[in-house]
Amino acid sequence: MTYGRAAHTNELIVTTTNDLEGFRVVRHLGVVRGLTVRSRSVLGNLGASLQTILGGNITLYSELAEKARGEAYDLMVQHARDLGANAVLAMRYDANEITDGVTEVLAYGTAVTVEAR
């Protein structure tokens, strides 16, 4: 996914913009979403704690966050495909901590059918 530009995912276009240059929206299919809930393992927390002591990028948490975003994104794309969309506009991420060590990551946008102008 690229921010502010369209990314093609097997003929499904995903963009963070509200419109798509060179295309016109033929049909709005509604909001689509992908949700994943992740927790950190005890070993992961231990490794991250050691990285915290040394400072810098905490790669264990970065990898966990990237994996969660990727999973949420893939679920959103599948939801859009299930509705018959060929594009998702205004794609966004949201994340919240549900409880200590458990985080939800949501990818969402507007599923549409577009055609080239």
C-alpha positions in Angstrom: 0.0 0.0 0.0 1.3 3.4 -0.8 0.0 6.5 1.0 -1.7 9.1 -1.1 -1.3 7.1 -4.3 -3.1 4.1 -5.7 -1.7 0.6 -5.1 -2.8 -2.2 -7.3 -3.5 -5.5 -5.5 -4.5 -8.1 -8.1 -6.6 -5.7 -10.0 -8.1 -4.1 -6.9 -6.9 -0.5 -6.5 -6.5 0.8 -2.9 -5.8 4.5 -2.3 -5.8 6.8 0.7 -7.3 9.6 -1.5 -11.1 10.3 -1.9 -11.0 10.0 -5.6 -8.9 8.2 -8.2 -7.4 10.2 -11.0 -8.3 8.8 -14.4 -11.2 6.9 -13.1 -14.8 7.6 -12.3 -16.8 5.9 -9.5 -19.6 3.9 -11.1 -21.0 2.4 -7.8 -20.5 2.8 -4.1 -20.6 -0.5 -2.3 -20.1 0.8 1.3 -17.5 0.6 4.0 -15.2 -2.3 4.1 -12.9 -3.3 6.9 -10.4 -5.8 8.1 -9.8 -6.3 11.8 -7.1 -8.2 13.6 -6.4 -8.5 17.3 -2.9 -9.2 18.4 -1.1 -9.9 21.7 2.6 -9.8 22.5 4.0 -13.1 23.8 5.9 -13.3 27.0 9.1 -14.1 25.1 8.4 -11.2 22.7 8.0 -8.8 25.7 11.2 -10.1 27.2 13.1 -9.5 24.0 11.5 -6.1 23.5 12.4 -5.1 27.1 16.1 -5.9 26.3 15.9 -3.8 23.2 14.4 -1.0 25.2 17.4 -1.0 27.5 19.7 -0.6 24.5 17.6 2.1 23.0 16.7 2.7 19.3 14.1 0.9 17.2 12.3 -1.9 19.0 12.3 -4.3 16.1 10.2 -7.0 17.8 7.3 -4.5 18.2 7.8 -3.0 14.8 7.5 -6.4 13.2 4.4 -7.2 15.2 2.8 -3.9 14.2 3.7 -4.4 10.5 2.3 -8.0 10.6 -0.9 -6.8 12.2 -1.4 -4.0 9.7 -0.7 -6.4 6.8 -3.2 -8.8 8.1 -5.9 -6.1 8.6 -5.2 -4.8 5.1 -5.5 -8.2 3.5 -8.8 -8.8 5.3 -10.1 -5.4 4.1 -9.1 -6.2 0.5 -10.9 -9.6 0.7 -14.0 -7.9 2.1 -14.0 -5.5 -0.8 -13.6 -8.3 -3.3 -16.5 -10.2 -1.7 -18.7 -7.2 -2.4 -17.5 -7.0 -6.0 -15.4 -3.9 -5.7 -12.4 -3.2 -7.9 -11.2 -0.3 -5.7 -11.1 1.0 -2.2 -11.0 4.7 -1.6 -10.1 6.7 1.5 -8.3 3.7 3.1 -7.2 4.3 6.7 -5.7 2.4 9.6 -6.8 2.6 13.3 -5.3 0.9 16.3 -6.4 0.6 19.9 -5.2 -1.2 22.9 -8.1 -3.4 24.2 -6.3 -4.4 27.3 -2.7 -4.5 28.5 -0.7 -6.3 25.7 -3.7 -6.8 23.4 -4.1 -4.5 20.4 -6.7 -4.3 17.7 -5.7 -3.0 14.2 -8.4 -2.0 11.8 -8.0 -1.2 8.1 -11.0 0.4 6.5 -12.1 2.3 3.5 -15.0 2.8 0.9 -15.5 -0.1 -1.5 -16.4 1.1 -5.0 -16.5 0.0 -8.6 -14.6 2.3 -10.9 -14.0 2.5 -14.6 -11.4 4.4 -16.6 -12.5 7.7 -18.0 
